[in-house]
Amino acid sequence: MSSSNDPNYQKIGDGWAQVSRGDYAGAIATFKDIVRSDDANIDGHYGLGLAQRASGDKAGAKASFEKAKTISERMLAEASHGSTSNDLKSSGDDRCMMLIRMLQQRLAEM
């Protein structure tokens, strides 16, 4: 999950800007660069999936969304010590749970 201390923080912003402009090829290149340098970057995999889907690469998008979901599930397990319920004590588990639901929706759309 990205934060301003993430070395890819600026690149993620650049990738979202490219998606917003409809520059899907540029966004795909940016997000691929991010996940090459940090394979556990959820935002990188999610952004890559959105750009791939928009460019018509449904198989690539599905793989990227699956990767982001797997990472989110692992992070949720780590944040909640194996529980899949929300302990309401941290924002980490909240974000992971939201991401998992969002990724499940994207995958269902595929």
GROMACS elastic network, one bead per residue, 0.5 to 0.9 nm:
[ bonds ]
;  ai    aj funct       b0    kb
    1     6     6  0.85573   500
    1    40     6  0.85162   500
    1    41     6  0.61691   500
    1    42     6  0.56137   500
    1    43     6  0.61212   500
    1    44     6  0.88985   500
    1    72     6  0.88030   500
    1    95     6  0.87638   500
    1    96     6  0.88923   500
    2     5     6  0.79298   500
    2     6     6  0.58538   500
    2     7     6  0.89371   500
    2     8     6  0.77419   500
    2     9     6  0.62294   500
    2    12     6  0.82195   500
    2    41     6  0.73838   500
    2    42     6  0.78322   500
    2    43     6  0.65786   500
    2    44     6  0.88521   500
    3     6     6  0.53151   500
    3     7     6  0.88334   500
    3     8     6  0.88608   500
    3     9     6  0.64047   500
    4     7     6  0.79102   500
    4     8     6  0.86606   500
    4     9     6  0.57557   500
    4    10     6  0.81869   500
    5     8     6  0.85163   500
    5     9     6  0.71851   500
    6     9     6  0.51446   500
    6    10     6  0.84928   500
    7    10     6  0.75658   500
    7    11     6  0.83849   500
    8    11     6  0.51369   500
    8    12     6  0.60934   500
    8    13     6  0.87262   500
    8    34     6  0.63846   500
    8    37     6  0.85702   500
    8    38     6  0.84483   500
    8    41     6  0.88415   500
    8    44     6  0.87606   500
    9    12     6  0.52548   500
    9    13     6  0.65225   500
    9    14     6  0.88007   500
   10    13     6  0.51117   500
   10    14     6  0.62245   500
   10    15     6  0.86751   500
   11    15     6  0.61023   500
   11    16     6  0.86507   500
   11    30     6  0.67905   500
   11    31     6  0.78153   500
   11    33     6  0.87557   500
   11    34     6  0.72031   500
   12    15     6  0.50058   500
   12    16     6  0.62899   500
   12    17     6  0.86117   500
   12    30     6  0.77056   500
   12    31     6  0.70923   500
   12    34     6  0.75679   500
   12    43     6  0.72704   500
   12    44     6  0.67379   500
   12    47     6  0.80371   500
   13    16     6  0.51742   500
   13    17     6  0.61950   500
   13    18     6  0.86528   500
   14    17     6  0.50582   500
   14    18     6  0.62302   500
   14    19     6  0.87295   500
   14    27     6  0.78174   500
   14    30     6  0.75581   500
   15    18     6  0.50529   500
   15    19     6  0.62926   500
   15    20     6  0.86587   500
   15    24     6  0.88770   500
   15    26     6  0.75508   500
   15    28     6  0.77212   500
   15    29     6  0.84973   500
   15    30     6  0.56545   500
   15    31     6  0.62628   500
   15    44     6  0.85899   500
   15    47     6  0.72582   500
   15    48     6  0.85344   500
   15    51     6  0.89203   500
   16    19     6  0.50363   500
   16    20     6  0.61601   500
   16    21     6  0.86683   500
   16    27     6  0.71730   500
   16    47     6  0.71067   500
   17    20     6  0.50097   500
   17    21     6  0.62628   500
   17    22     6  0.86643   500
   17    23     6  0.85172   500
   17    27     6  0.81013   500
   18    21     6  0.51145   500
   18    22     6  0.62105   500
   18    24     6  0.65801   500
   18    25     6  0.85687   500
   18    26     6  0.63731   500
   18    27     6  0.52133   500
   18    28     6  0.89444   500
   18    30     6  0.87561   500
   18    51     6  0.89576   500
   19    22     6  0.50384   500
   19    23     6  0.56289   500
   19    24     6  0.56248   500
   19    25     6  0.88969   500
   19    26     6  0.81774   500
   19    27     6  0.58419   500
   19    28     6  0.87522   500
   19    47     6  0.83253   500
   19    50     6  0.81412   500
   19    51     6  0.63238   500
   19    54     6  0.86248   500
   20    23     6  0.75188   500
   20    24     6  0.87997   500
   21    24     6  0.82233   500
   22    25     6  0.86516   500
   22    26     6  0.89896   500
   22    27     6  0.86399   500
   22    51     6  0.87443   500
   22    54     6  0.85048   500
   23    26     6  0.53924   500
   23    27     6  0.61870   500
   23    28     6  0.86609   500
   23    51     6  0.85265   500
   24    28     6  0.59381   500
   24    29     6  0.84939   500
   24    50     6  0.88719   500
   24    51     6  0.52238   500
   24    52     6  0.72227   500
   24    54     6  0.69625   500
   24    55     6  0.60888   500
   25    28     6  0.51204   500
   25    29     6  0.62796   500
   25    30     6  0.86679   500
   25    51     6  0.76701   500
   25    52     6  0.83730   500
   25    55     6  0.75925   500
   26    29     6  0.51330   500
   26    30     6  0.61717   500
   26    31     6  0.86371   500
   26    51     6  0.89926   500
   27    31     6  0.59994   500
   27    32     6  0.83192   500
   27    47     6  0.78950   500
   27    48     6  0.71678   500
   27    51     6  0.62438   500
   27    52     6  0.87620   500
   28    31     6  0.52400   500
   28    32     6  0.59060   500
   28    33     6  0.84552   500
   28    47     6  0.80398   500
   28    48     6  0.55364   500
   28    49     6  0.84142   500
   28    50     6  0.89259   500
   28    51     6  0.58680   500
   28    52     6  0.66650   500
   29    32     6  0.51496   500
   29    33     6  0.61706   500
   29    34     6  0.87287   500
   29    48     6  0.84824   500
   30    33     6  0.51594   500
   30    34     6  0.63916   500
   30    35     6  0.89441   500
   30    44     6  0.86099   500
   30    48     6  0.82970   500
   31    35     6  0.62910   500
   31    36     6  0.84998   500
   31    43     6  0.85751   500
   31    44     6  0.51650   500
   31    45     6  0.70134   500
   31    46     6  0.87471   500
   31    47     6  0.64347   500
   31    48     6  0.52127   500
   31    49     6  0.89997   500
   31    51     6  0.86946   500
   32    35     6  0.52420   500
   32    36     6  0.60084   500
   32    37     6  0.86479   500
   32    44     6  0.73786   500
   32    45     6  0.79847   500
   32    48     6  0.67616   500
   33    36     6  0.51089   500
   33    37     6  0.63934   500
   33    38     6  0.86309   500
   33    44     6  0.86368   500
   34    37     6  0.53479   500
   34    38     6  0.60650   500
   34    39     6  0.77759   500
   34    41     6  0.74654   500
   34    44     6  0.58235   500
   34    45     6  0.84424   500
   35    40     6  0.71491   500
   35    41     6  0.61415   500
   35    42     6  0.85605   500
   35    43     6  0.89793   500
   35    44     6  0.56956   500
   35    45     6  0.65873   500
   35    48     6  0.87783   500
   36    39     6  0.58918   500
   37    41     6  0.88529   500
   38    41     6  0.55644   500
   38    44     6  0.84299   500
   39    42     6  0.82518   500
   39    44     6  0.83469   500
   39    45     6  0.81851   500
   40    43     6  0.89913   500
   40    44     6  0.84441   500
   40    45     6  0.83205   500
   40    67     6  0.86673   500
   40    68     6  0.80118   500
   40    71     6  0.64022   500
   41    44     6  0.52612   500
   41    45     6  0.64836   500
   41    46     6  0.87234   500
   41    68     6  0.77910   500
   41    71     6  0.81009   500
   42    45     6  0.52385   500
   42    46     6  0.60302   500
   42    47     6  0.84348   500
   42    67     6  0.80294   500
   42    69     6  0.79901   500
   42    71     6  0.66302   500
   42    72     6  0.70271   500
   42    99     6  0.89123   500
   43    46     6  0.50789   500
   43    47     6  0.58733   500
   43    48     6  0.82825   500
   43    68     6  0.76804   500
   44    47     6  0.52451   500
   44    48     6  0.59875   500
   44    49     6  0.85437   500
   44    64     6  0.89003   500
   44    68     6  0.82799   500
   45    48     6  0.50144   500
   45    49     6  0.61150   500
   45    50     6  0.87198   500
   45    61     6  0.89602   500
   45    63     6  0.89411   500
   45    64     6  0.52104   500
   45    65     6  0.65723   500
   45    66     6  0.87582   500
   45    67     6  0.67288   500
   45    68     6  0.54178   500
   46    49     6  0.50517   500
   46    50     6  0.63137   500
   46    51     6  0.87114   500
   46    61     6  0.85450   500
   46    64     6  0.64233   500
   46    65     6  0.57740   500
   46    67     6  0.84253   500
   46    68     6  0.59412   500
   46    69     6  0.87069   500
   46   103     6  0.80870   500
   47    50     6  0.51281   500
   47    51     6  0.61874   500
   47    52     6  0.84732   500
   47    64     6  0.85269   500
   47    65     6  0.88942   500
   48    51     6  0.51921   500
   48    52     6  0.59837   500
   48    53     6  0.84773   500
   48    60     6  0.85922   500
   48    61     6  0.70909   500
   48    64     6  0.64631   500
   48    65     6  0.83202   500
   49    52     6  0.50493   500
   49    53     6  0.59957   500
   49    54     6  0.85020   500
   49    57     6  0.87663   500
   49    58     6  0.84857   500
   49    60     6  0.68707   500
   49    62     6  0.67951   500
   49    63     6  0.75962   500
   49    65     6  0.56315   500
   49    68     6  0.88858   500
   50    53     6  0.51321   500
   50    54     6  0.61375   500
   50    55     6  0.86121   500
   50    61     6  0.65715   500
   50    64     6  0.86300   500
   50    65     6  0.83564   500
   50   106     6  0.88889   500
   51    54     6  0.50940   500
   51    55     6  0.61687   500
   51    56     6  0.87028   500
   51    57     6  0.85802   500
   51    61     6  0.76890   500
   52    55     6  0.50990   500
   52    56     6  0.62771   500
   52    58     6  0.67256   500
   52    59     6  0.84906   500
   52    60     6  0.61832   500
   52    61     6  0.50641   500
   52    62     6  0.88160   500
   52    64     6  0.85588   500
   53    56     6  0.51451   500
   53    57     6  0.53108   500
   53    58     6  0.52486   500
   53    59     6  0.83461   500
   53    60     6  0.75981   500
   53    61     6  0.52011   500
   53    62     6  0.81471   500
   53   110     6  0.87331   500
   54    57     6  0.74728   500
   54    58     6  0.85146   500
   54    61     6  0.88103   500
   55    58     6  0.83974   500
   56    59     6  0.88173   500
   56    61     6  0.86523   500
   57    60     6  0.53821   500
   57    61     6  0.61322   500
   57    62     6  0.86566   500
   58    62     6  0.60263   500
   58    63     6  0.85857   500
   58   110     6  0.69330   500
   59    62     6  0.51558   500
   59    63     6  0.62990   500
   59    64     6  0.86853   500
   59   110     6  0.86672   500
   60    63     6  0.51535   500
   60    64     6  0.61788   500
   60    65     6  0.86205   500
   61    64     6  0.50798   500
   61    65     6  0.60695   500
   61    66     6  0.84614   500
   61   107     6  0.87356   500
   61   110     6  0.84021   500
   62    65     6  0.51560   500
   62    66     6  0.60403   500
   62    67     6  0.85746   500
   62   106     6  0.82649   500
   62   107     6  0.63391   500
   62   110     6  0.68703   500
   63    66     6  0.50731   500
   63    67     6  0.61731   500
   63    68     6  0.86830   500
   64    67     6  0.51120   500
   64    68     6  0.62514   500
   64    69     6  0.86030   500
   65    68     6  0.50824   500
   65    69     6  0.60801   500
   65    70     6  0.85936   500
   65   103     6  0.61305   500
   65   104     6  0.84070   500
   65   106     6  0.73028   500
   65   107     6  0.67824   500
   66    69     6  0.50277   500
   66    70     6  0.61214   500
   66    71     6  0.86370   500
   66   103     6  0.76515   500
   66   104     6  0.86664   500
   66   107     6  0.75938   500
   67    70     6  0.51355   500
   67    71     6  0.62623   500
   67    72     6  0.85840   500
   68    71     6  0.51843   500
   68    72     6  0.60862   500
   68    73     6  0.86152   500
   68    99     6  0.84683   500
   68   100     6  0.83804   500
   68   103     6  0.75293   500
   69    73     6  0.60754   500
   69    74     6  0.85523   500
   69    96     6  0.89943   500
   69    99     6  0.73578   500
   69   100     6  0.56499   500
   69   101     6  0.88537   500
   69   102     6  0.89681   500
   69   103     6  0.60067   500
   69   104     6  0.76553   500
   70    73     6  0.51695   500
   70    74     6  0.62303   500
   70    75     6  0.86328   500
   70   100     6  0.85491   500
   71    74     6  0.51113   500
   71    75     6  0.61257   500
   71    76     6  0.85670   500
   72    75     6  0.50498   500
   72    76     6  0.60521   500
   72    77     6  0.85842   500
   72    95     6  0.87262   500
   72    96     6  0.53579   500
   72    97     6  0.77308   500
   72    99     6  0.67051   500
   72   100     6  0.62160   500
   73    76     6  0.50369   500
   73    77     6  0.62070   500
   73    78     6  0.86309   500
   73    84     6  0.88082   500
   73    96     6  0.69742   500
   73    97     6  0.79633   500
   73    99     6  0.89377   500
   73   100     6  0.68641   500
   74    77     6  0.51390   500
   74    78     6  0.62652   500
   74    79     6  0.86351   500
   74    82     6  0.89892   500
   74    96     6  0.89833   500
   75    78     6  0.50057   500
   75    79     6  0.59832   500
   75    80     6  0.84499   500
   75    92     6  0.82678   500
   75    93     6  0.79127   500
   75    96     6  0.67926   500
   76    79     6  0.50092   500
   76    80     6  0.59169   500
   76    81     6  0.80232   500
   76    82     6  0.76753   500
   76    83     6  0.80409   500
   76    84     6  0.71225   500
   76    92     6  0.74587   500
   76    93     6  0.54168   500
   76    94     6  0.84985   500
   76    95     6  0.85443   500
   76    96     6  0.54509   500
   76    97     6  0.69695   500
   77    80     6  0.52838   500
   77    81     6  0.54830   500
   77    83     6  0.61719   500
   77    84     6  0.67513   500
   77    93     6  0.83998   500
   78    81     6  0.50855   500
   78    82     6  0.63442   500
   78    83     6  0.87192   500
   78    93     6  0.88505   500
   79    82     6  0.78363   500
   79    83     6  0.86521   500
   79    90     6  0.82358   500
   79    92     6  0.63718   500
   79    93     6  0.57728   500
   79    96     6  0.87270   500
   80    83     6  0.52798   500
   80    84     6  0.69604   500
   80    85     6  0.76612   500
   80    86     6  0.75598   500
   80    87     6  0.73019   500
   80    90     6  0.89190   500
   80    92     6  0.86494   500
   80    93     6  0.64744   500
   81    84     6  0.87070   500
   83    86     6  0.79872   500
   83    87     6  0.87761   500
   84    93     6  0.87449   500
   84    97     6  0.83709   500
   85    93     6  0.85136   500
   85    97     6  0.87343   500
   86    89     6  0.80423   500
   86    90     6  0.86097   500
   86    93     6  0.64374   500
   86    94     6  0.67997   500
   86    97     6  0.80760   500
   87    90     6  0.72806   500
   87    93     6  0.78269   500
   87    94     6  0.88231   500
   88    91     6  0.76059   500
   88    93     6  0.80949   500
   88    94     6  0.76847   500
   89    92     6  0.89320   500
   89    93     6  0.85354   500
   90    93     6  0.61867   500
   90    94     6  0.70589   500
   91    95     6  0.61533   500
   91    96     6  0.86058   500
   92    95     6  0.53191   500
   92    96     6  0.62691   500
   92    97     6  0.86455   500
   93    96     6  0.50622   500
   93    97     6  0.60282   500
   93    98     6  0.85023   500
   94    97     6  0.52430   500
   94    98     6  0.61826   500
   94    99     6  0.86103   500
   95    98     6  0.50869   500
   95    99     6  0.60520   500
   95   100     6  0.85414   500
   96    99     6  0.50484   500
   96   100     6  0.60841   500
   96   101     6  0.86459   500
   97   100     6  0.51375   500
   97   101     6  0.63104   500
   97   102     6  0.86205   500
   98   101     6  0.52365   500
   98   102     6  0.61295   500
   98   103     6  0.85612   500
   99   103     6  0.59479   500
   99   104     6  0.84165   500
  100   103     6  0.51115   500
  100   104     6  0.60455   500
  100   105     6  0.86143   500
  101   104     6  0.50809   500
  101   105     6  0.63174   500
  101   106     6  0.87938   500
  102   105     6  0.51374   500
  102   106     6  0.63725   500
  102   107     6  0.87349   500
  103   107     6  0.60936   500
  103   108     6  0.84631   500
  104   107     6  0.51120   500
  104   108     6  0.60820   500
  104   109     6  0.86350   500
  105   108     6  0.50404   500
  105   109     6  0.62558   500
  105   110     6  0.88292   500
  106   109     6  0.51077   500
  106   110     6  0.65627   500
  107   110     6  0.51182   500
